[in-house]
Amino acid sequence: MKFIRRIIIISFLCFIMLQAPKWVKVDTKTPAEAENATETIVEPARAQEPVQVDLFVKYFGDKAGEAKKIATCESGMNEKATNKNKNKTTDYGIMQINSLWLKVYDITPEFLLTTDNNLKVAKNIYDRTGNWNAWICHTKLGY
């Protein structure tokens, strides 16, 4: 008898688990709303994609906040931003790396048009100069 009872309970639980995604949820606050409510299917939770590492923190560490402000000022956080300068140079990417740095680091403009590569080069420039002076926005931001 206990065996049959266990089989029935297990079968019932399996049935419940299989039906769970089909359960209906009605979002209402009052009985009047319930009369006019539409039914929505409650879907089971999906696994979330892993959170991307904040590249500013990855490259700039405790200076990440300053780097984000520079990027916002320089490009509006646009990794594909390209701007021609009056001196006939061009700035590329999220941190607006000047074309004068292309030969220094033996890179192409296309290389600078991804956030990861652009921040990597920006960090090298920051480390090389020891400040934000390579970016015009440093004066606007007081760095």
C-alpha positions as CSV (number, residue, x, y, z in Angstrom):
1,M,0.0,0.0,0.0
2,K,2.9,2.4,0.8
3,F,4.5,1.6,-2.5
4,I,1.3,2.5,-4.4
5,R,0.9,5.7,-2.4
6,R,4.5,6.7,-3.3
7,I,3.9,6.0,-7.0
8,I,0.8,8.1,-7.0
9,I,2.6,11.0,-5.2
10,I,5.6,10.8,-7.6
11,S,3.2,10.7,-10.6
12,F,1.3,13.7,-9.3
13,L,4.5,15.7,-8.7
14,C,5.8,14.8,-12.2
15,F,2.4,16.0,-13.6
16,I,2.7,19.2,-11.7
17,M,6.2,19.8,-12.9
18,L,5.3,19.2,-16.5
19,Q,2.3,21.5,-16.3
20,A,4.1,24.4,-14.5
21,P,5.2,26.2,-17.6
22,K,1.5,26.2,-18.8
23,W,0.1,27.8,-15.7
24,V,-1.7,31.0,-16.3
25,K,-1.1,34.2,-14.5
26,V,-3.5,37.1,-14.3
27,D,-2.2,40.4,-13.1
28,T,-5.1,42.2,-11.5
29,K,-5.7,44.4,-8.5
30,T,-9.5,44.6,-8.2
31,P,-12.4,42.2,-9.1
32,A,-13.4,44.7,-11.8
33,E,-10.0,44.4,-13.4
34,A,-10.2,40.6,-13.2
35,E,-13.3,40.6,-15.4
36,N,-11.4,42.4,-18.1
37,A,-8.0,40.9,-17.6
38,T,-6.1,39.1,-20.3
39,E,-4.3,35.9,-19.5
40,T,-0.6,35.6,-19.8
41,I,1.4,32.5,-19.9
42,V,4.1,32.3,-17.1
43,E,7.2,31.0,-18.7
44,P,9.9,29.2,-16.7
45,A,13.0,31.2,-15.8
46,R,15.8,31.1,-18.4
47,A,19.4,31.0,-17.5
48,Q,20.9,34.5,-17.8
49,E,23.9,35.1,-20.0
50,P,27.1,35.8,-18.0
51,V,27.6,39.4,-17.3
52,Q,30.3,40.9,-19.4
53,V,33.3,42.1,-17.5
54,D,33.4,45.9,-17.3
55,L,36.3,46.6,-19.6
56,F,37.0,50.0,-18.1
57,V,37.6,48.3,-14.7
58,K,39.7,45.6,-16.4
59,Y,42.1,48.1,-18.0
60,F,42.0,51.1,-15.7
61,G,41.2,49.6,-12.3
62,D,40.7,52.5,-9.8
63,K,40.8,55.0,-12.7
64,A,37.9,53.3,-14.5
65,G,35.5,56.1,-13.4
66,E,37.8,58.8,-14.9
67,A,38.3,56.7,-18.1
68,K,34.5,56.4,-18.5
69,K,34.1,60.1,-18.2
70,I,36.8,60.7,-20.8
71,A,35.1,58.2,-23.2
72,T,31.7,59.8,-22.6
73,C,33.2,63.3,-23.3
74,E,35.3,62.2,-26.3
75,S,33.0,59.9,-28.2
76,G,29.7,59.6,-26.3
77,M,30.7,56.0,-25.5
78,N,30.5,55.2,-29.3
79,E,33.1,52.5,-30.1
80,K,32.8,53.2,-33.8
81,A,33.3,57.0,-33.5
82,T,35.7,58.5,-36.0
83,N,36.5,62.2,-36.1
84,K,38.8,64.2,-38.4
85,N,40.9,66.9,-36.7
86,K,42.0,70.3,-38.0
87,N,45.6,69.1,-38.0
88,K,44.6,66.4,-40.5
89,T,44.9,63.6,-37.9
90,T,41.9,61.3,-37.1
91,D,40.6,60.1,-33.7
92,Y,39.2,56.6,-33.5
93,G,36.9,54.6,-31.2
94,I,35.4,55.0,-27.8
95,M,38.5,56.8,-26.3
96,Q,39.2,58.7,-29.6
97,I,42.8,57.5,-30.0
98,N,44.6,59.8,-32.3
99,S,46.1,58.5,-35.6
100,L,49.5,59.6,-34.4
101,W,49.5,56.6,-32.1
102,L,49.0,54.1,-35.0
103,K,52.7,54.0,-35.8
104,V,53.8,54.0,-32.2
105,Y,51.8,50.9,-31.5
106,D,51.9,49.4,-35.0
107,I,48.1,49.2,-35.3
108,T,45.4,50.0,-37.8
109,P,42.4,52.3,-37.5
110,E,40.1,49.2,-37.7
111,F,41.9,47.7,-34.7
112,L,40.8,50.7,-32.6
113,L,37.1,50.4,-33.5
114,T,36.4,47.7,-30.9
115,T,36.0,48.8,-27.3
116,D,38.4,46.1,-26.0
117,N,41.2,47.1,-28.3
118,N,40.6,50.8,-27.9
119,L,40.7,50.7,-24.1
120,K,43.8,48.5,-24.2
121,V,45.6,51.1,-26.3
122,A,44.2,54.0,-24.2
123,K,45.6,52.3,-21.1
124,N,49.0,52.0,-22.7
125,I,48.9,55.7,-23.6
126,Y,47.8,56.6,-20.1
127,D,50.6,54.6,-18.6
128,R,53.1,56.0,-21.0
129,T,52.1,59.6,-20.3
130,G,51.1,59.2,-16.7
131,N,48.0,61.4,-17.2
132,W,44.9,62.2,-19.3
133,N,46.7,64.9,-21.4
134,A,46.4,62.9,-24.6
135,W,42.7,63.5,-24.5
136,I,41.2,67.0,-25.2
137,C,38.5,66.3,-22.6
138,H,40.9,66.2,-19.8
139,T,40.8,70.0,-19.5
140,K,36.9,70.0,-19.6
141,L,36.8,67.4,-16.9
142,G,39.6,68.9,-14.8
143,Y,42.0,65.9,-15.0
